[in-house]
């Protein structure tokens, strides 16, 4: 009687669970290892990126903290062009250039700032305010008033307050007392208990001396 031969290994039916896991591992270990390696590499890259961003932020803040003049502010802008310290450096540089009489350079610095930051940035209105002051210093009152109105409509209350105050002053100097009164009268309502509101009341008193005609309200 012939002896029954065992089936080849590949044709055996295995029900052992651990063997099934081992078989799955043997067939897919290359793909699994590559996937794990990719996840680890991605996590490492993200960690390095965050660490680098933190380092850059700290370095830019330190550089801005010790900057004390146009050359130092230009260095911050060149080294950290898209950082908040660079944006602040542009504003300080623009103001410094205006004070030194370089209106063209100041205007270019303000324009560079406005191109860099979104309109929602609280400093955006201050840059428009700087452009308005440059225009006024250059004798272009119409453009100055236009920029002041844009600044007054900005998201920054501080810039809006100053813009309205400067607009009232320019209108007063131009002899447009009615328009100036309207602006000064609006400040205590829009910004109650603020310094500009108190200044506006003082300006109204001065206008009343120059032009005693009361304003006509609808």
URLINHU-V42404 format. One record per backbone hydrogen bond with DSSP energy under -0.5 kcal/mol. CO is the residue of the C=O (numbers start at 1). NH is the residue of the N-H. Records with the same first field share a line. If there is no record, write none. Layout:
CO = NH  NH
//
This chain:
8 = 11  12
9 = 12
12 = 14
16 = 20
17 = 21
18 = 22
19 = 23
20 = 24
21 = 25
22 = 26
23 = 27
24 = 28
25 = 29
28 = 32
29 = 33
30 = 34
31 = 35
32 = 36
33 = 37
34 = 38
35 = 39
36 = 40
37 = 41
38 = 42
39 = 43
40 = 44
41 = 45
42 = 46
43 = 47
44 = 48
45 = 49
46 = 50
47 = 51
48 = 52
49 = 53
50 = 54
51 = 55
52 = 56
53 = 57
54 = 58
55 = 59
56 = 60
57 = 61
58 = 62
59 = 63
60 = 64
61 = 65
62 = 66
63 = 67
64 = 67
69 = 73
70 = 74
71 = 75
72 = 76
73 = 77
74 = 78
75 = 79
76 = 80
80 = 83
83 = 87
84 = 88
85 = 89
86 = 90
87 = 91
88 = 92
89 = 93
90 = 94
91 = 95
92 = 96
93 = 97
94 = 98
95 = 99
96 = 100
97 = 102
98 = 101
101 = 103
102 = 106
103 = 107
104 = 108
105 = 109
106 = 110
107 = 111
108 = 112
109 = 113
110 = 114
111 = 115
112 = 116
113 = 116  117
118 = 121
119 = 155
121 = 124
123 = 127
124 = 128
125 = 129
126 = 130
127 = 131
128 = 132
129 = 133
130 = 134
131 = 135
132 = 136
133 = 137
134 = 138
135 = 140
136 = 139
139 = 141
140 = 144
141 = 145
142 = 146
143 = 147
144 = 148
145 = 149
146 = 150
147 = 151
148 = 152
149 = 153
151 = 154
155 = 157
156 = 160
157 = 161
158 = 162
159 = 163
160 = 164
161 = 165
162 = 166
163 = 167
164 = 168
165 = 169
166 = 170
167 = 171
168 = 172
169 = 173
170 = 174
171 = 176
172 = 175
175 = 177
176 = 180
177 = 181
178 = 182
179 = 183
180 = 184
181 = 185
182 = 186
183 = 187
184 = 188
186 = 190
187 = 191
189 = 192
191 = 194
194 = 198
195 = 199
196 = 200
197 = 201
198 = 202
199 = 203
200 = 204
201 = 205
202 = 206
203 = 207
204 = 208
205 = 209
206 = 210
207 = 211
215 = 217
//
